[in-house]
């Protein structure tokens, strides 16, 4: 397997973000929570 020069952490972050987005979509259908604010706060430093 060829690994890109970029750190694998970005790949993990992208996968986790996709999974969280799917789970969040299901949860939003049940109850809306302030997860967007927490997500932005946690993603801001990562996206930098």
mmCIF entry with sequence, helices, sheets and N, C-alpha, C, O atoms, coordinates in Angstrom:
data_MODEL
# 
_entry.id   MODEL 
# 
_entity.id                         1 
_entity.type                       polymer 
_entity.pdbx_number_of_molecules   1 
# 
_entity_poly.entity_id                      1 
_entity_poly.type                           'polypeptide(L)' 
_entity_poly.nstd_linkage                   no 
_entity_poly.nstd_monomer                   no 
_entity_poly.pdbx_seq_one_letter_code       
;(UNK)(UNK)(UNK)(UNK)(UNK)(UNK)(UNK)(UNK)(UNK)(UNK)(UNK)(UNK)(UNK)(UNK)(UNK)(UNK)
(UNK)(UNK)(UNK)(UNK)(UNK)(UNK)(UNK)(UNK)(UNK)(UNK)(UNK)(UNK)(UNK)(UNK)(UNK)(UNK)
(UNK)(UNK)(UNK)(UNK)(UNK)(UNK)(UNK)(UNK)(UNK)(UNK)(UNK)(UNK)(UNK)(UNK)(UNK)(UNK)
;
_entity_poly.pdbx_seq_one_letter_code_can   XXXXXXXXXXXXXXXXXXXXXXXXXXXXXXXXXXXXXXXXXXXXXXXX 
_entity_poly.pdbx_strand_id                 A 
# 
loop_
_entity_poly_seq.entity_id 
_entity_poly_seq.num 
_entity_poly_seq.mon_id 
_entity_poly_seq.hetero 
1 1  UNK n 
1 2  UNK n 
1 3  UNK n 
1 4  UNK n 
1 5  UNK n 
1 6  UNK n 
1 7  UNK n 
1 8  UNK n 
1 9  UNK n 
1 10 UNK n 
1 11 UNK n 
1 12 UNK n 
1 13 UNK n 
1 14 UNK n 
1 15 UNK n 
1 16 UNK n 
1 17 UNK n 
1 18 UNK n 
1 19 UNK n 
1 20 UNK n 
1 21 UNK n 
1 22 UNK n 
1 23 UNK n 
1 24 UNK n 
1 25 UNK n 
1 26 UNK n 
1 27 UNK n 
1 28 UNK n 
1 29 UNK n 
1 30 UNK n 
1 31 UNK n 
1 32 UNK n 
1 33 UNK n 
1 34 UNK n 
1 35 UNK n 
1 36 UNK n 
1 37 UNK n 
1 38 UNK n 
1 39 UNK n 
1 40 UNK n 
1 41 UNK n 
1 42 UNK n 
1 43 UNK n 
1 44 UNK n 
1 45 UNK n 
1 46 UNK n 
1 47 UNK n 
1 48 UNK n 
# 
_struct_asym.id          A 
_struct_asym.entity_id   1 
# 
loop_
_struct_conf.conf_type_id 
_struct_conf.id 
_struct_conf.pdbx_PDB_helix_id 
_struct_conf.beg_label_comp_id 
_struct_conf.beg_label_asym_id 
_struct_conf.beg_label_seq_id 
_struct_conf.pdbx_beg_PDB_ins_code 
_struct_conf.end_label_comp_id 
_struct_conf.end_label_asym_id 
_struct_conf.end_label_seq_id 
_struct_conf.pdbx_end_PDB_ins_code 
_struct_conf.beg_auth_comp_id 
_struct_conf.beg_auth_asym_id 
_struct_conf.beg_auth_seq_id 
_struct_conf.end_auth_comp_id 
_struct_conf.end_auth_asym_id 
_struct_conf.end_auth_seq_id 
_struct_conf.pdbx_PDB_helix_class 
_struct_conf.details 
_struct_conf.pdbx_PDB_helix_length 
HELX_P HELX_P1 AA1 UNK A 8  ? UNK A 30 ? UNK A 8  UNK A 30 1 ? 23 
HELX_P HELX_P2 AA2 UNK A 35 ? UNK A 47 ? UNK A 35 UNK A 47 1 ? 13 
# 
_struct_conf_type.id          HELX_P 
_struct_conf_type.criteria    ? 
_struct_conf_type.reference   ? 
# 
loop_
_atom_site.group_PDB 
_atom_site.id 
_atom_site.type_symbol 
_atom_site.label_atom_id 
_atom_site.label_alt_id 
_atom_site.label_comp_id 
_atom_site.label_asym_id 
_atom_site.label_entity_id 
_atom_site.label_seq_id 
_atom_site.pdbx_PDB_ins_code 
_atom_site.Cartn_x 
_atom_site.Cartn_y 
_atom_site.Cartn_z 
_atom_site.occupancy 
_atom_site.B_iso_or_equiv 
_atom_site.pdbx_formal_charge 
_atom_site.auth_seq_id 
_atom_site.auth_comp_id 
_atom_site.auth_asym_id 
_atom_site.auth_atom_id 
_atom_site.pdbx_PDB_model_num 
ATOM 1   N N  . UNK A 1 1  ? 0.850   -1.208 0.000  1.00 0.00 ? 1  UNK A N  1 
ATOM 2   C CA . UNK A 1 1  ? 0.000   0.000  0.000  1.00 0.00 ? 1  UNK A CA 1 
ATOM 3   C C  . UNK A 1 1  ? 0.878   1.247  0.000  1.00 0.00 ? 1  UNK A C  1 
ATOM 4   O O  . UNK A 1 1  ? 1.838   1.338  0.764  1.00 0.00 ? 1  UNK A O  1 
ATOM 5   N N  . UNK A 1 2  ? 0.547   2.197  -0.851 1.00 0.00 ? 2  UNK A N  1 
ATOM 6   C CA . UNK A 1 2  ? 1.327   3.435  -0.907 1.00 0.00 ? 2  UNK A CA 1 
ATOM 7   C C  . UNK A 1 2  ? 0.731   4.460  0.041  1.00 0.00 ? 2  UNK A C  1 
ATOM 8   O O  . UNK A 1 2  ? -0.446  4.804  -0.059 1.00 0.00 ? 2  UNK A O  1 
ATOM 9   N N  . UNK A 1 3  ? 1.552   4.943  0.960  1.00 0.00 ? 3  UNK A N  1 
ATOM 10  C CA . UNK A 1 3  ? 1.054   5.950  1.900  1.00 0.00 ? 3  UNK A CA 1 
ATOM 11  C C  . UNK A 1 3  ? 1.406   7.345  1.389  1.00 0.00 ? 3  UNK A C  1 
ATOM 12  O O  . UNK A 1 3  ? 2.547   7.581  0.993  1.00 0.00 ? 3  UNK A O  1 
ATOM 13  N N  . UNK A 1 4  ? 0.452   8.268  1.390  1.00 0.00 ? 4  UNK A N  1 
ATOM 14  C CA . UNK A 1 4  ? 0.708   9.642  0.925  1.00 0.00 ? 4  UNK A CA 1 
ATOM 15  C C  . UNK A 1 4  ? 1.675   10.338 1.865  1.00 0.00 ? 4  UNK A C  1 
ATOM 16  O O  . UNK A 1 4  ? 1.785   9.955  3.029  1.00 0.00 ? 4  UNK A O  1 
ATOM 17  N N  . UNK A 1 5  ? 2.386   11.365 1.376  1.00 0.00 ? 5  UNK A N  1 
ATOM 18  C CA . UNK A 1 5  ? 3.342   12.103 2.215  1.00 0.00 ? 5  UNK A CA 1 
ATOM 19  C C  . UNK A 1 5  ? 2.661   12.769 3.396  1.00 0.00 ? 5  UNK A C  1 
ATOM 20  O O  . UNK A 1 5  ? 3.291   13.027 4.422  1.00 0.00 ? 5  UNK A O  1 
ATOM 21  N N  . UNK A 1 6  ? 1.364   13.049 3.249  1.00 0.00 ? 6  UNK A N  1 
ATOM 22  C CA . UNK A 1 6  ? 0.645   13.699 4.346  1.00 0.00 ? 6  UNK A CA 1 
ATOM 23  C C  . UNK A 1 6  ? 0.499   12.731 5.511  1.00 0.00 ? 6  UNK A C  1 
ATOM 24  O O  . UNK A 1 6  ? 0.467   11.519 5.297  1.00 0.00 ? 6  UNK A O  1 
ATOM 25  N N  . UNK A 1 7  ? 0.409   13.231 6.728  1.00 0.00 ? 7  UNK A N  1 
ATOM 26  C CA . UNK A 1 7  ? 0.240   12.370 7.907  1.00 0.00 ? 7  UNK A CA 1 
ATOM 27  C C  . UNK A 1 7  ? -1.056  11.583 7.818  1.00 0.00 ? 7  UNK A C  1 
ATOM 28  O O  . UNK A 1 7  ? -2.066  12.078 7.317  1.00 0.00 ? 7  UNK A O  1 
ATOM 29  N N  . UNK A 1 8  ? -1.015  10.345 8.311  1.00 0.00 ? 8  UNK A N  1 
ATOM 30  C CA . UNK A 1 8  ? -2.213  9.505  8.250  1.00 0.00 ? 8  UNK A CA 1 
ATOM 31  C C  . UNK A 1 8  ? -3.290  10.056 9.172  1.00 0.00 ? 8  UNK A C  1 
ATOM 32  O O  . UNK A 1 8  ? -4.454  9.669  9.066  1.00 0.00 ? 8  UNK A O  1 
ATOM 33  N N  . UNK A 1 9  ? -2.914  10.954 10.073 1.00 0.00 ? 9  UNK A N  1 
ATOM 34  C CA . UNK A 1 9  ? -3.905  11.511 11.009 1.00 0.00 ? 9  UNK A CA 1 
ATOM 35  C C  . UNK A 1 9  ? -5.028  12.188 10.226 1.00 0.00 ? 9  UNK A C  1 
ATOM 36  O O  . UNK A 1 9  ? -6.190  12.111 10.626 1.00 0.00 ? 9  UNK A O  1 
ATOM 37  N N  . UNK A 1 10 ? -4.696  12.848 9.120  1.00 0.00 ? 10 UNK A N  1 
ATOM 38  C CA . UNK A 1 10 ? -5.738  13.515 8.329  1.00 0.00 ? 10 UNK A CA 1 
ATOM 39  C C  . UNK A 1 10 ? -6.729  12.482 7.804  1.00 0.00 ? 10 UNK A C  1 
ATOM 40  O O  . UNK A 1 10 ? -7.936  12.723 7.799  1.00 0.00 ? 10 UNK A O  1 
ATOM 41  N N  . UNK A 1 11 ? -6.220  11.331 7.363  1.00 0.00 ? 11 UNK A N  1 
ATOM 42  C CA . UNK A 1 11 ? -7.122  10.283 6.864  1.00 0.00 ? 11 UNK A CA 1 
ATOM 43  C C  . UNK A 1 11 ? -8.049  9.834  7.983  1.00 0.00 ? 11 UNK A C  1 
ATOM 44  O O  . UNK A 1 11 ? -9.253  9.686  7.776  1.00 0.00 ? 11 UNK A O  1 
ATOM 45  N N  . UNK A 1 12 ? -7.490  9.616  9.169  1.00 0.00 ? 12 UNK A N  1 
ATOM 46  C CA . UNK A 1 12 ? -8.318  9.181  10.297 1.00 0.00 ? 12 UNK A CA 1 
ATOM 47  C C  . UNK A 1 12 ? -9.358  10.247 10.600 1.00 0.00 ? 12 UNK A C  1 
ATOM 48  O O  . UNK A 1 12 ? -10.522 9.926  10.840 1.00 0.00 ? 12 UNK A O  1 
ATOM 49  N N  . UNK A 1 13 ? -8.954  11.506 10.592 1.00 0.00 ? 13 UNK A N  1 
ATOM 50  C CA . UNK A 1 13 ? -9.892  12.592 10.906 1.00 0.00 ? 13 UNK A CA 1 
ATOM 51  C C  . UNK A 1 13 ? -11.029 12.603 9.887  1.00 0.00 ? 13 UNK A C  1 
ATOM 52  O O  . UNK A 1 13 ? -12.192 12.778 10.248 1.00 0.00 ? 13 UNK A O  1 
ATOM 53  N N  . UNK A 1 14 ? -10.689 12.416 8.627  1.00 0.00 ? 14 UNK A N  1 
ATOM 54  C CA . UNK A 1 14 ? -11.737 12.429 7.589  1.00 0.00 ? 14 UNK A CA 1 
ATOM 55  C C  . UNK A 1 14 ? -12.702 11.270 7.795  1.00 0.00 ? 14 UNK A C  1 
ATOM 56  O O  . UNK A 1 14 ? -13.917 11.438 7.692  1.00 0.00 ? 14 UNK A O  1 
ATOM 57  N N  . UNK A 1 15 ? -12.155 10.090 8.087  1.00 0.00 ? 15 UNK A N  1 
ATOM 58  C CA . UNK A 1 15 ? -13.024 8.916  8.308  1.00 0.00 ? 15 UNK A CA 1 
ATOM 59  C C  . UNK A 1 15 ? -13.906 9.144  9.521  1.00 0.00 ? 15 UNK A C  1 
ATOM 60  O O  . UNK A 1 15 ? -15.110 8.891  9.482  1.00 0.00 ? 15 UNK A O  1 
ATOM 61  N N  . UNK A 1 16 ? -13.297 9.626  10.607 1.00 0.00 ? 16 UNK A N  1 
ATOM 62  C CA . UNK A 1 16 ? -14.072 9.852  11.839 1.00 0.00 ? 16 UNK A CA 1 
ATOM 63  C C  . UNK A 1 16 ? -15.144 10.902 11.589 1.00 0.00 ? 16 UNK A C  1 
ATOM 64  O O  . UNK A 1 16 ? -16.279 10.752 12.040 1.00 0.00 ? 16 UNK A O  1 
ATOM 65  N N  . UNK A 1 17 ? -14.792 11.955 10.879 1.00 0.00 ? 17 UNK A N  1 
ATOM 66  C CA . UNK A 1 17 ? -15.772 13.024 10.615 1.00 0.00 ? 17 UNK A CA 1 
ATOM 67  C C  . UNK A 1 17 ? -16.948 12.469 9.815  1.00 0.00 ? 17 UNK A C  1 
ATOM 68  O O  . UNK A 1 17 ? -18.101 12.806 10.085 1.00 0.00 ? 17 UNK A O  1 
ATOM 69  N N  . UNK A 1 18 ? -16.655 11.615 8.826  1.00 0.00 ? 18 UNK A N  1 
ATOM 70  C CA . UNK A 1 18 ? -17.743 11.035 8.029  1.00 0.00 ? 18 UNK A CA 1 
ATOM 71  C C  . UNK A 1 18 ? -18.637 10.170 8.914  1.00 0.00 ? 18 UNK A C  1 
ATOM 72  O O  . UNK A 1 18 ? -19.863 10.251 8.838  1.00 0.00 ? 18 UNK A O  1 
ATOM 73  N N  . UNK A 1 19 ? -18.012 9.338  9.757  1.00 0.00 ? 19 UNK A N  1 
ATOM 74  C CA . UNK A 1 19 ? -18.801 8.467  10.641 1.00 0.00 ? 19 UNK A CA 1 
ATOM 75  C C  . UNK A 1 19 ? -19.634 9.309  11.597 1.00 0.00 ? 19 UNK A C  1 
ATOM 76  O O  . UNK A 1 19 ? -20.817 9.038  11.803 1.00 0.00 ? 19 UNK A O  1 
ATOM 77  N N  . UNK A 1 20 ? -19.011 10.333 12.181 1.00 0.00 ? 20 UNK A N  1 
ATOM 78  C CA . UNK A 1 20 ? -19.739 11.182 13.127 1.00 0.00 ? 20 UNK A CA 1 
ATOM 79  C C  . UNK A 1 20 ? -20.888 11.882 12.412 1.00 0.00 ? 20 UNK A C  1 
ATOM 80  O O  . UNK A 1 20 ? -21.974 12.020 12.974 1.00 0.00 ? 20 UNK A O  1 
ATOM 81  N N  . UNK A 1 21 ? -20.662 12.319 11.194 1.00 0.00 ? 21 UNK A N  1 
ATOM 82  C CA . UNK A 1 21 ? -21.729 13.012 10.455 1.00 0.00 ? 21 UNK A CA 1 
ATOM 83  C C  . UNK A 1 21 ? -22.912 12.072 10.242 1.00 0.00 ? 21 UNK A C  1 
ATOM 84  O O  . UNK A 1 21 ? -24.065 12.484 10.367 1.00 0.00 ? 21 UNK A O  1 
ATOM 85  N N  . UNK A 1 22 ? -22.630 10.811 9.920  1.00 0.00 ? 22 UNK A N  1 
ATOM 86  C CA . UNK A 1 22 ? -23.728 9.854  9.720  1.00 0.00 ? 22 UNK A CA 1 
ATOM 87  C C  . UNK A 1 22 ? -24.470 9.627  11.029 1.00 0.00 ? 22 UNK A C  1 
ATOM 88  O O  . UNK A 1 22 ? -25.700 9.655  11.062 1.00 0.00 ? 22 UNK A O  1 
ATOM 89  N N  . UNK A 1 23 ? -23.721 9.402  12.112 1.00 0.00 ? 23 UNK A N  1 
ATOM 90  C CA . UNK A 1 23 ? -24.370 9.175  13.408 1.00 0.00 ? 23 UNK A CA 1 
ATOM 91  C C  . UNK A 1 23 ? -25.146 10.422 13.818 1.00 0.00 ? 23 UNK A C  1 
ATOM 92  O O  . UNK A 1 23 ? -26.257 10.324 14.338 1.00 0.00 ? 23 UNK A O  1 
ATOM 93  N N  . UNK A 1 24 ? -24.555 11.602 13.582 1.00 0.00 ? 24 UNK A N  1 
ATOM 94  C CA . UNK A 1 24 ? -25.218 12.844 13.977 1.00 0.00 ? 24 UNK A CA 1 
ATOM 95  C C  . UNK A 1 24 ? -26.521 13.004 13.191 1.00 0.00 ? 24 UNK A C  1 
ATOM 96  O O  . UNK A 1 24 ? -27.527 13.448 13.745 1.00 0.00 ? 24 UNK A O  1 
ATOM 97  N N  . UNK A 1 25 ? -26.507 12.651 11.922 1.00 0.00 ? 25 UNK A N  1 
ATOM 98  C CA . UNK A 1 25 ? -27.726 12.770 11.112 1.00 0.00 ? 25 UNK A CA 1 
ATOM 99  C C  . UNK A 1 25 ? -28.834 11.917 11.716 1.00 0.00 ? 25 UNK A C  1 
ATOM 100 O O  . UNK A 1 25 ? -29.980 12.356 11.809 1.00 0.00 ? 25 UNK A O  1 
ATOM 101 N N  . UNK A 1 26 ? -28.492 10.697 12.128 1.00 0.00 ? 26 UNK A N  1 
ATOM 102 C CA . UNK A 1 26 ? -29.513 9.824  12.718 1.00 0.00 ? 26 UNK A CA 1 
ATOM 103 C C  . UNK A 1 26 ? -30.008 10.409 14.035 1.00 0.00 ? 26 UNK A C  1 
ATOM 104 O O  . UNK A 1 26 ? -31.204 10.374 14.324 1.00 0.00 ? 26 UNK A O  1 
ATOM 105 N N  . UNK A 1 27 ? -29.085 10.948 14.835 1.00 0.00 ? 27 UNK A N  1 
ATOM 106 C CA . UNK A 1 27 ? -29.487 11.496 16.137 1.00 0.00 ? 27 UNK A CA 1 
ATOM 107 C C  . UNK A 1 27 ? -30.322 12.758 15.952 1.00 0.00 ? 27 UNK A C  1 
ATOM 108 O O  . UNK A 1 27 ? -31.276 12.986 16.696 1.00 0.00 ? 27 UNK A O  1 
ATOM 109 N N  . UNK A 1 28 ? -29.971 13.577 14.967 1.00 0.00 ? 28 UNK A N  1 
ATOM 110 C CA . UNK A 1 28 ? -30.733 14.814 14.749 1.00 0.00 ? 28 UNK A CA 1 
ATOM 111 C C  . UNK A 1 28 ? -32.187 14.485 14.442 1.00 0.00 ? 28 UNK A C  1 
ATOM 112 O O  . UNK A 1 28 ? -33.087 15.231 14.826 1.00 0.00 ? 28 UNK A O  1 
ATOM 113 N N  . UNK A 1 29 ? -32.422 13.381 13.758 1.00 0.00 ? 29 UNK A N  1 
ATOM 114 C CA . UNK A 1 29 ? -33.809 13.003 13.454 1.00 0.00 ? 29 UNK A CA 1 
ATOM 115 C C  . UNK A 1 29 ? -34.568 12.759 14.756 1.00 0.00 ? 29 UNK A C  1 
ATOM 116 O O  . UNK A 1 29 ? -35.756 13.067 14.852 1.00 0.00 ? 29 UNK A O  1 
ATOM 117 N N  . UNK A 1 30 ? -33.875 12.200 15.766 1.00 0.00 ? 30 UNK A N  1 
ATOM 118 C CA . UNK A 1 30 ? -34.539 11.926 17.049 1.00 0.00 ? 30 UNK A CA 1 
ATOM 119 C C  . UNK A 1 30 ? -34.584 13.198 17.894 1.00 0.00 ? 30 UNK A C  1 
ATOM 120 O O  . UNK A 1 30 ? -35.659 13.672 18.260 1.00 0.00 ? 30 UNK A O  1 
ATOM 121 N N  . UNK A 1 31 ? -33.413 13.744 18.198 1.00 0.00 ? 31 UNK A N  1 
ATOM 122 C CA . UNK A 1 31 ? -33.350 14.948 19.037 1.00 0.00 ? 31 UNK A CA 1 
ATOM 123 C C  . UNK A 1 31 ? -32.200 15.822 18.551 1.00 0.00 ? 31 UNK A C  1 
ATOM 124 O O  . UNK A 1 31 ? -31.108 15.323 18.279 1.00 0.00 ? 31 UNK A O  1 
ATOM 125 N N  . UNK A 1 32 ? -32.444 17.114 18.444 1.00 0.00 ? 32 UNK A N  1 
ATOM 126 C CA . UNK A 1 32 ? -31.390 18.025 17.996 1.00 0.00 ? 32 UNK A CA 1 
ATOM 127 C C  . UNK A 1 32 ? -30.534 18.431 19.188 1.00 0.00 ? 32 UNK A C  1 
ATOM 128 O O  . UNK A 1 32 ? -31.046 18.920 20.195 1.00 0.00 ? 32 UNK A O  1 
ATOM 129 N N  . UNK A 1 33 ? -29.233 18.225 19.065 1.00 0.00 ? 33 UNK A N  1 
ATOM 130 C CA . UNK A 1 33 ? -28.322 18.571 20.163 1.00 0.00 ? 33 UNK A CA 1 
ATOM 131 C C  . UNK A 1 33 ? -27.300 19.592 19.666 1.00 0.00 ? 33 UNK A C  1 
ATOM 132 O O  . UNK A 1 33 ? -27.044 19.674 18.465 1.00 0.00 ? 33 UNK A O  1 
ATOM 133 N N  . UNK A 1 34 ? -26.715 20.369 20.578 1.00 0.00 ? 34 UNK A N  1 
ATOM 134 C CA . UNK A 1 34 ? -25.689 21.369 20.203 1.00 0.00 ? 34 UNK A CA 1 
ATOM 135 C C  . UNK A 1 34 ? -24.386 20.696 19.812 1.00 0.00 ? 34 UNK A C  1 
ATOM 136 O O  . UNK A 1 34 ? -23.318 21.106 20.266 1.00 0.00 ? 34 UNK A O  1 
ATOM 137 N N  . UNK A 1 35 ? -24.459 19.671 18.980 1.00 0.00 ? 35 UNK A N  1 
ATOM 138 C CA . UNK A 1 35 ? -23.247 18.955 18.571 1.00 0.00 ? 35 UNK A CA 1 
ATOM 139 C C  . UNK A 1 35 ? -22.477 19.765 17.528 1.00 0.00 ? 35 UNK A C  1 
ATOM 140 O O  . UNK A 1 35 ? -21.256 19.650 17.425 1.00 0.00 ? 35 UNK A O  1 
ATOM 141 N N  . UNK A 1 36 ? -23.195 20.586 16.754 1.00 0.00 ? 36 UNK A N  1 
ATOM 142 C CA . UNK A 1 36 ? -22.522 21.389 15.725 1.00 0.00 ? 36 UNK A CA 1 
ATOM 143 C C  . UNK A 1 36 ? -21.492 22.316 16.362 1.00 0.00 ? 36 UNK A C  1 
ATOM 144 O O  . UNK A 1 36 ? -20.378 22.445 15.855 1.00 0.00 ? 36 UNK A O  1 
ATOM 145 N N  . UNK A 1 37 ? -21.853 22.958 17.462 1.00 0.00 ? 37 UNK A N  1 
ATOM 146 C CA . UNK A 1 37 ? -20.929 23.882 18.124 1.00 0.00 ? 37 UNK A CA 1 
ATOM 147 C C  . UNK A 1 37 ? -19.698 23.119 18.594 1.00 0.00 ? 37 UNK A C  1 
ATOM 148 O O  . UNK A 1 37 ? -18.570 23.560 18.371 1.00 0.00 ? 37 UNK A O  1 
ATOM 149 N N  . UNK A 1 38 ? -19.906 21.982 19.242 1.00 0.00 ? 38 UNK A N  1 
ATOM 150 C CA . UNK A 1 38 ? -18.773 21.192 19.740 1.00 0.00 ? 38 UNK A CA 1 
ATOM 151 C C  . UNK A 1 38 ? -17.937 20.704 18.560 1.00 0.00 ? 38 UNK A C  1 
ATOM 152 O O  . UNK A 1 38 ? -16.709 20.669 18.633 1.00 0.00 ? 38 UNK A O  1 
ATOM 153 N N  . UNK A 1 39 ? -18.606 20.331 17.482 1.00 0.00 ? 39 UNK A N  1 
ATOM 154 C CA . UNK A 1 39 ? -17.884 19.838 16.311 1.00 0.00 ? 39 UNK A CA 1 
ATOM 155 C C  . UNK A 1 39 ? -16.999 20.948 15.732 1.00 0.00 ? 39 UNK A C  1 
ATOM 156 O O  . UNK A 1 39 ? -15.825 20.718 15.442 1.00 0.00 ? 39 UNK A O  1 
ATOM 157 N N  . UNK A 1 40 ? -17.557 22.141 15.566 1.00 0.00 ? 40 UNK A N  1 
ATOM 158 C CA . UNK A 1 40 ? -16.767 23.244 15.022 1.00 0.00 ? 40 UNK A CA 1 
ATOM 159 C C  . UNK A 1 40 ? -15.585 23.547 15.936 1.00 0.00 ? 40 UNK A C  1 
ATOM 160 O O  . UNK A 1 40 ? -14.471 23.770 15.462 1.00 0.00 ? 40 UNK A O  1 
ATOM 161 N N  . UNK A 1 41 ? -15.826 23.557 17.249 1.00 0.00 ? 41 UNK A N  1 
ATOM 162 C CA . UNK A 1 41 ? -14.756 23.875 18.199 1.00 0.00 ? 41 UNK A CA 1 
ATOM 163 C C  . UNK A 1 41 ? -13.654 22.826 18.112 1.00 0.00 ? 41 UNK A C  1 
ATOM 164 O O  . UNK A 1 41 ? -12.474 23.160 18.219 1.00 0.00 ? 41 UNK A O  1 
ATOM 165 N N  . UNK A 1 42 ? -14.027 21.559 17.917 1.00 0.00 ? 42 UNK A N  1 
ATOM 166 C CA . UNK A 1 42 ? -13.025 20.494 17.884 1.00 0.00 ? 42 UNK A CA 1 
ATOM 167 C C  . UNK A 1 42 ? -12.369 20.417 16.504 1.00 0.00 ? 42 UNK A C  1 
ATOM 168 O O  . UNK A 1 42 ? -11.207 20.026 16.397 1.00 0.00 ? 42 UNK A O  1 
ATOM 169 N N  . UNK A 1 43 ? -13.092 20.780 15.456 1.00 0.00 ? 43 UNK A N  1 
ATOM 170 C CA . UNK A 1 43 ? -12.545 20.688 14.101 1.00 0.00 ? 43 UNK A CA 1 
ATOM 171 C C  . UNK A 1 43 ? -11.721 21.925 13.742 1.00 0.00 ? 43 UNK A C  1 
ATOM 172 O O  . UNK A 1 43 ? -10.832 21.854 12.893 1.00 0.00 ? 43 UNK A O  1 
ATOM 173 N N  . UNK A 1 44 ? -12.010 23.046 14.378 1.00 0.00 ? 44 UNK A N  1 
ATOM 174 C CA . UNK A 1 44 ? -11.302 24.283 14.045 1.00 0.00 ? 44 UNK A CA 1 
ATOM 175 C C  . UNK A 1 44 ? -9.783  24.098 14.163 1.00 0.00 ? 44 UNK A C  1 
ATOM 176 O O  . UNK A 1 44 ? -9.065  24.365 13.200 1.00 0.00 ? 44 UNK A O  1 
ATOM 177 N N  . UNK A 1 45 ? -9.280  23.648 15.317 1.00 0.00 ? 45 UNK A N  1 
ATOM 178 C CA . UNK A 1 45 ? -7.826  23.495 15.465 1.00 0.00 ? 45 UNK A CA 1 
ATOM 179 C C  . UNK A 1 45 ? -7.283  22.409 14.543 1.00 0.00 ? 45 UNK A C  1 
ATOM 180 O O  . UNK A 1 45 ? -6.146  22.513 14.084 1.00 0.00 ? 45 UNK A O  1 
ATOM 181 N N  . UNK A 1 46 ? -8.065  21.376 14.264 1.00 0.00 ? 46 UNK A N  1 
ATOM 182 C CA . UNK A 1 46 ? -7.593  20.288 13.407 1.00 0.00 ? 46 UNK A CA 1 
ATOM 183 C C  . UNK A 1 46 ? -7.448  20.792 11.978 1.00 0.00 ? 46 UNK A C  1 
ATOM 184 O O  . UNK A 1 46 ? -6.428  20.557 11.330 1.00 0.00 ? 46 UNK A O  1 
ATOM 185 N N  . UNK A 1 47 ? -8.479  21.488 11.485 1.00 0.00 ? 47 UNK A N  1 
ATOM 186 C CA . UNK A 1 47 ? -8.421  22.005 10.121 1.00 0.00 ? 47 UNK A CA 1 
ATOM 187 C C  . UNK A 1 47 ? -7.371  23.106 10.034 1.00 0.00 ? 47 UNK A C  1 
ATOM 188 O O  . UNK A 1 47 ? -6.712  23.272 9.008  1.00 0.00 ? 47 UNK A O  1 
ATOM 189 N N  . UNK A 1 48 ? -7.224  23.867 11.141 1.00 0.00 ? 48 UNK A N  1 
ATOM 190 C CA . UNK A 1 48 ? -6.198  24.893 11.237 1.00 0.00 ? 48 UNK A CA 1 
ATOM 191 C C  . UNK A 1 48 ? -6.102  25.693 9.971  1.00 0.00 ? 48 UNK A C  1 
ATOM 192 O O  . UNK A 1 48 ? -5.282  26.607 9.878  1.00 0.00 ? 48 UNK A O  1 
# 
